[in-house]
Amino acid sequence: GEPQSAERFRCPEVLFQPSLIGMEAAGIHETTYNSIMKCDVDIRKDLYGNIVLSGGSTMFPGIADRMSKEITALAPS
């Protein structure tokens, strides 16, 4: 039904917007970005190019593309 299909999209969205369920936390893209920015400037480009998603939540369709898009929006070129 309709509510179930909406849930399918809302569920992975929480990974990027934890505020949807009332959590004051950064999304996975922001956490990844913040971690990379704490590393030496000379290796950041390599880190951006080697992000690996793992675990059950990564099975959501399109999550890798979404992560890539969000990281690209945050990262300096």
Summary of the structure (lengths in Angstrom):
residues: 77
radius of gyration: 14.1
end to end distance: 42.6
largest distance: 50.3
contacts: 151
relative contact order: 0.14
helix: 69%
strand: 0%
